């Protein structure tokens, strides 16, 4: 079940841009993308209401936003009438042009996708969208995000988060799936993807935010991936 697949939640989510903790998630992406990605064709996997797709477009990408939640896509099209937003079923990545994209971007999508089997299948499908030299950038919540409080949300009120193990449900405002670094390494290897860089952004004094834990603990992990040709 997609936790965003209802009109009320979609409308609330569509109002978010890049405040507080979310500013930190997107702050370093222009530099990371500029370092690793050549070309301008992109897919935003799990685009939701189009926030991340619009972000990619500001960086010069010809970006297609895809999601399984039609309520979210309706809002994405309203906010970006000239954009390309498509409903793609979980197993429907083959509907997109294969081997044609310089970047596949995913922001927080895999926080809500359960089971190793499903994650591996999706990453394999995303891998097949890449042209030679193309990259996947997968941004996810760090395991620590569920046991600290942050500028944008509070998590220490959820007692069960502190004893959660890999694959368990963990809670912020919504129900996520705990998937730590070792699990992602296994997932990527099974999907024949190699890790090129891992980034854990921390807050800076110069950021326009009143941080809580972000200066010392990274709430997000940004993975840069390429096809494993070995």
C-alpha positions as a Markdown table, in Angstrom:
| # | Residue | x | y | z |
|---|---|---|---|---|
| 1 | Unk | 0.0 | 0.0 | 0.0 |
| 2 | Unk | 1.3 | 3.5 | -0.9 |
| 3 | Unk | 0.8 | 5.6 | 2.2 |
| 4 | Unk | 0.3 | 8.7 | 0.1 |
| 5 | Unk | -2.5 | 7.2 | -2.1 |
| 6 | Unk | -5.4 | 9.2 | -0.8 |
| 7 | Unk | -6.6 | 12.7 | -1.7 |
| 8 | Unk | -6.3 | 14.2 | 1.8 |
| 9 | Unk | -2.7 | 13.1 | 2.3 |
| 10 | Unk | -1.7 | 14.0 | -1.2 |
| 11 | Unk | -3.1 | 17.6 | -0.8 |
| 12 | Unk | -1.1 | 18.0 | 2.5 |
| 13 | Unk | 2.1 | 16.6 | 1.0 |
| 14 | Unk | 1.8 | 18.8 | -2.1 |
| 15 | Unk | 2.3 | 21.9 | 0.1 |
| 16 | Unk | 5.8 | 20.8 | 1.2 |
| 17 | Unk | 8.8 | 22.4 | -0.5 |
| 18 | Unk | 12.3 | 22.3 | 1.2 |
| 19 | Unk | 12.0 | 23.7 | 4.7 |
| 20 | Unk | 14.1 | 22.6 | 7.8 |
| 21 | Unk | 15.2 | 19.0 | 7.7 |
| 22 | Unk | 14.1 | 18.7 | 4.1 |
| 23 | Unk | 16.4 | 21.6 | 3.1 |
| 24 | Unk | 19.3 | 19.4 | 4.3 |
| 25 | Unk | 18.1 | 16.5 | 2.1 |
| 26 | Unk | 18.3 | 18.6 | -1.1 |
| 27 | Unk | 21.0 | 21.1 | -0.2 |
| 28 | Unk | 24.0 | 19.0 | -1.6 |
| 29 | Unk | 22.2 | 17.4 | -4.6 |
| 30 | Unk | 23.2 | 19.9 | -7.2 |
| 31 | Unk | 26.9 | 19.3 | -6.4 |
| 32 | Unk | 26.4 | 15.5 | -6.2 |
| 33 | Unk | 24.5 | 15.4 | -9.5 |
| 34 | Unk | 27.0 | 17.7 | -11.2 |
| 35 | Unk | 29.9 | 15.4 | -10.1 |
| 36 | Unk | 28.3 | 12.1 | -11.2 |
| 37 | Unk | 25.8 | 12.7 | -13.9 |
| 38 | Unk | 26.3 | 13.6 | -17.6 |
| 39 | Unk | 23.3 | 14.4 | -19.8 |
| 40 | Unk | 19.9 | 15.7 | -19.0 |
| 41 | Unk | 17.4 | 12.9 | -19.4 |
| 42 | Unk | 15.9 | 11.9 | -16.0 |
| 43 | Unk | 13.3 | 9.8 | -14.4 |
| 44 | Unk | 12.0 | 10.8 | -10.9 |
| 45 | Unk | 10.8 | 7.5 | -9.5 |
| 46 | Unk | 8.1 | 8.0 | -6.8 |
| 47 | Unk | 7.7 | 11.6 | -7.7 |
| 48 | Unk | 4.6 | 12.1 | -5.6 |
| 49 | Unk | 3.2 | 15.6 | -6.1 |
| 50 | Unk | 6.2 | 16.6 | -8.2 |
| 51 | Unk | 8.4 | 18.4 | -5.7 |
| 52 | Unk | 11.5 | 16.5 | -6.6 |
| 53 | Unk | 10.7 | 16.5 | -10.4 |
| 54 | Unk | 10.4 | 20.3 | -10.4 |
| 55 | Unk | 13.7 | 20.4 | -8.5 |
| 56 | Unk | 15.4 | 18.3 | -11.2 |
| 57 | Unk | 14.0 | 20.6 | -13.9 |
| 58 | Unk | 15.5 | 23.6 | -12.1 |
| 59 | Unk | 18.9 | 21.8 | -12.6 |
| 60 | Unk | 18.3 | 21.6 | -16.3 |
| 61 | Unk | 16.9 | 18.1 | -16.6 |
| 62 | Unk | 14.2 | 16.9 | -18.9 |
| 63 | Unk | 12.5 | 15.0 | -16.1 |
| 64 | Unk | 9.7 | 12.5 | -16.2 |
| 65 | Unk | 7.9 | 12.0 | -12.9 |
| 66 | Unk | 6.4 | 8.6 | -12.2 |
| 67 | Unk | 4.4 | 7.3 | -9.3 |
| 68 | Unk | 1.7 | 4.8 | -8.5 |
| 69 | Unk | -0.6 | 7.3 | -6.7 |
| 70 | Unk | -2.9 | 9.0 | -9.1 |
| 71 | Unk | -4.0 | 11.6 | -6.4 |
| 72 | Unk | -0.4 | 12.7 | -6.1 |
| 73 | Unk | 0.0 | 12.9 | -9.9 |
| 74 | Unk | -3.1 | 15.0 | -10.3 |
| 75 | Unk | -1.5 | 17.6 | -8.0 |
| 76 | Unk | 1.8 | 17.4 | -9.7 |
| 77 | Unk | 0.1 | 18.2 | -13.1 |
| 78 | Unk | -1.8 | 21.1 | -11.5 |
| 79 | Unk | 1.4 | 22.6 | -10.2 |
| 80 | Unk | 3.4 | 21.9 | -13.3 |
| 81 | Unk | 1.0 | 21.8 | -16.3 |
| 82 | Unk | 3.8 | 21.5 | -18.8 |
| 83 | Unk | 5.5 | 18.6 | -17.0 |
| 84 | Unk | 5.4 | 14.9 | -17.9 |
| 85 | Unk | 3.8 | 12.9 | -15.0 |
| 86 | Unk | 2.9 | 9.3 | -15.5 |
| 87 | Unk | 1.2 | 6.6 | -13.4 |
| 88 | Unk | 3.4 | 3.6 | -13.5 |
| 89 | Unk | 2.4 | 0.4 | -11.7 |
| 90 | Unk | 5.1 | -1.2 | -9.5 |
| 91 | Unk | 5.9 | -3.8 | -12.2 |
| 92 | Unk | 5.5 | -1.3 | -15.1 |
| 93 | Unk | 8.9 | 0.3 | -15.5 |
| 94 | Unk | 9.2 | -1.4 | -18.8 |
| 95 | Unk | 6.7 | 1.1 | -20.1 |
| 96 | Unk | 9.5 | 3.6 | -20.0 |
| 97 | Unk | 12.2 | 3.8 | -22.6 |
| 98 | Unk | 14.9 | 1.3 | -21.7 |
| 99 | Unk | 18.5 | 2.3 | -21.6 |
| 100 | Unk | 17.7 | 5.9 | -22.3 |
| 101 | Unk | 18.2 | 7.9 | -19.1 |
| 102 | Unk | 21.2 | 9.7 | -17.7 |
| 103 | Unk | 19.7 | 9.9 | -14.2 |
| 104 | Unk | 17.1 | 7.9 | -12.2 |
| 105 | Unk | 16.3 | 9.8 | -9.0 |
| 106 | Unk | 14.4 | 8.6 | -6.1 |
| 107 | Unk | 13.7 | 10.7 | -3.0 |
| 108 | Unk | 12.3 | 8.9 | 0.1 |
| 109 | Unk | 10.4 | 6.4 | -2.1 |
| 110 | Unk | 12.2 | 3.3 | -0.7 |
| 111 | Unk | 11.4 | 4.3 | 2.9 |
| 112 | Unk | 7.9 | 2.9 | 2.2 |
| 113 | Unk | 8.6 | -0.2 | 0.1 |
| 114 | Unk | 8.7 | -3.4 | 2.1 |
| 115 | Unk | 10.7 | -6.7 | 1.5 |
| 116 | Unk | 14.0 | -7.4 | -0.1 |
| 117 | Unk | 12.4 | -9.1 | -3.0 |
| 118 | Unk | 10.3 | -6.0 | -4.0 |
| 119 | Unk | 13.2 | -3.6 | -3.5 |
| 120 | Unk | 15.6 | -5.7 | -5.6 |
| 121 | Unk | 13.0 | -6.1 | -8.4 |
| 122 | Unk | 12.5 | -2.3 | -8.5 |
| 123 | Unk | 16.2 | -1.5 | -8.5 |
| 124 | Unk | 16.8 | -4.0 | -11.3 |
| 125 | Unk | 14.0 | -2.2 | -13.3 |
| 126 | Unk | 15.5 | 1.2 | -12.6 |
| 127 | Unk | 19.0 | -0.1 | -13.6 |
| 128 | Unk | 17.6 | -1.1 | -17.0 |
| 129 | Unk | 16.4 | 2.5 | -17.6 |
| 130 | Unk | 20.0 | 3.7 | -17.5 |
| 131 | Unk | 22.1 | 4.5 | -20.5 |
| 132 | Unk | 25.8 | 3.5 | -20.4 |
| 133 | Unk | 27.3 | 5.7 | -17.8 |
| 134 | Unk | 23.9 | 6.6 | -16.3 |
| 135 | Unk | 23.4 | 6.9 | -12.5 |
| 136 | Unk | 20.8 | 6.2 | -9.9 |
| 137 | Unk | 20.6 | 8.6 | -7.0 |
| 138 | Unk | 18.6 | 7.1 | -4.1 |
| 139 | Unk | 17.9 | 9.3 | -1.2 |
| 140 | Unk | 16.5 | 7.5 | 1.9 |
| 141 | Unk | 16.0 | 8.1 | 5.6 |
| 142 | Unk | 19.0 | 7.1 | 7.8 |
| 143 | Unk | 18.3 | 4.5 | 10.5 |
| 144 | Unk | 19.0 | 7.3 | 13.1 |
| 145 | Unk | 16.1 | 9.5 | 11.8 |
| 146 | Unk | 13.6 | 7.4 | 13.8 |
| 147 | Unk | 15.3 | 7.8 | 17.2 |
| 148 | Unk | 16.1 | 11.6 | 17.2 |
| 149 | Unk | 14.0 | 14.8 | 17.0 |
| 150 | Unk | 14.5 | 17.1 | 14.1 |
| 151 | Unk | 13.7 | 20.6 | 12.9 |
| 152 | Unk | 10.7 | 19.4 | 10.8 |
| 153 | Unk | 9.3 | 16.5 | 12.9 |
| 154 | Unk | 9.6 | 14.6 | 16.2 |
| 155 | Unk | 10.3 | 10.9 | 16.5 |
| 156 | Unk | 11.4 | 10.2 | 20.0 |
| 157 | Unk | 7.7 | 9.8 | 21.0 |
| 158 | Unk | 7.6 | 6.5 | 19.2 |
| 159 | Unk | 9.0 | 4.1 | 21.7 |
| 160 | Unk | 9.0 | 1.1 | 19.4 |
| 161 | Unk | 11.5 | 2.8 | 17.0 |
| 162 | Unk | 14.3 | 2.3 | 19.5 |
| 163 | Unk | 14.1 | -1.5 | 19.4 |
| 164 | Unk | 13.2 | -1.9 | 15.7 |
| 165 | Unk | 15.2 | -4.3 | 13.6 |
| 166 | Unk | 15.8 | -4.4 | 9.8 |
| 167 | Unk | 12.5 | -4.7 | 8.0 |
| 168 | Unk | 10.3 | -3.7 | 10.9 |
| 169 | Unk | 7.8 | -0.9 | 10.8 |
| 170 | Unk | 9.1 | 2.4 | 12.2 |
| 171 | Unk | 7.2 | 5.6 | 12.6 |
| 172 | Unk | 7.5 | 9.3 | 11.9 |
| 173 | Unk | 4.2 | 10.9 | 10.9 |
| 174 | Unk | 3.7 | 7.8 | 8.8 |
| 175 | Unk | 4.7 | 4.2 | 8.8 |
| 176 | Unk | 8.2 | 3.6 | 7.2 |
| 177 | Unk | 10.3 | 0.4 | 6.8 |
| 178 | Unk | 13.6 | 0.3 | 8.6 |
| 179 | Unk | 16.3 | -0.5 | 6.0 |
| 180 | Unk | 19.9 | 0.2 | 7.3 |
| 181 | Unk | 23.1 | 0.4 | 5.3 |
| 182 | Unk | 23.9 | -3.3 | 5.3 |
| 183 | Unk | 20.5 | -4.1 | 3.9 |
| 184 | Unk | 20.9 | -1.5 | 1.1 |
| 185 | Unk | 24.3 | -2.9 | 0.2 |
| 186 | Unk | 22.7 | -6.4 | -0.1 |
| 187 | Unk | 19.8 | -5.0 | -2.1 |
| 188 | Unk | 22.0 | -3.1 | -4.6 |
| 189 | Unk | 24.3 | -6.1 | -5.0 |
| 190 | Unk | 21.3 | -8.4 | -5.8 |
| 191 | Unk | 20.1 | -5.8 | -8.3 |
| 192 | Unk | 23.6 | -5.7 | -10.0 |
| 193 | Unk | 24.3 | -2.1 | -8.9 |
| 194 | Unk | 27.5 | -0.8 | -7.6 |
| 195 | Unk | 27.8 | 2.0 | -5.0 |
| 196 | Unk | 29.8 | 5.0 | -6.3 |
| 197 | Unk | 29.4 | 7.4 | -3.4 |
| 198 | Unk | 27.5 | 7.6 | -0.1 |
| 199 | Unk | 26.6 | 11.0 | 1.4 |
| 200 | Unk | 25.3 | 11.7 | 4.8 |
| 201 | Unk | 24.6 | 15.5 | 4.9 |
| 202 | Unk | 25.0 | 17.4 | 8.2 |
| 203 | Unk | 23.7 | 20.8 | 9.0 |
| 204 | Unk | 25.9 | 23.9 | 8.8 |
| 205 | Unk | 25.8 | 27.1 | 10.7 |
| 206 | Unk | 25.3 | 28.9 | 7.4 |
| 207 | Unk | 22.1 | 27.0 | 6.6 |
| 208 | Unk | 18.8 | 29.0 | 6.8 |
| 209 | Unk | 17.4 | 26.6 | 9.4 |
| 210 | Unk | 17.0 | 26.2 | 13.2 |
| 211 | Unk | 18.3 | 22.7 | 13.4 |
| 212 | Unk | 17.7 | 20.3 | 16.4 |
| 213 | Unk | 19.8 | 17.2 | 15.8 |
| 214 | Unk | 20.9 | 17.8 | 12.2 |
| 215 | Unk | 24.3 | 19.4 | 13.1 |
| 216 | Unk | 25.6 | 16.2 | 14.6 |
| 217 | Unk | 23.4 | 13.3 | 13.2 |
| 218 | Unk | 22.6 | 12.8 | 9.5 |
| 219 | Unk | 18.9 | 12.3 | 9.0 |
| 220 | Unk | 19.3 | 11.3 | 5.3 |
| 221 | Unk | 21.5 | 9.0 | 3.3 |
| 222 | Unk | 22.2 | 9.7 | -0.4 |
| 223 | Unk | 23.4 | 6.8 | -2.5 |
| 224 | Unk | 25.0 | 7.2 | -5.9 |
| 225 | Unk | 24.7 | 4.0 | -7.9 |
| 226 | Unk | 25.9 | 2.7 | -11.3 |
| 227 | Unk | 25.4 | -0.5 | -13.2 |
| 228 | Unk | 27.7 | -3.3 | -11.8 |
| 229 | Unk | 29.5 | -4.5 | -15.0 |
| 230 | Unk | 31.5 | -7.1 | -13.1 |
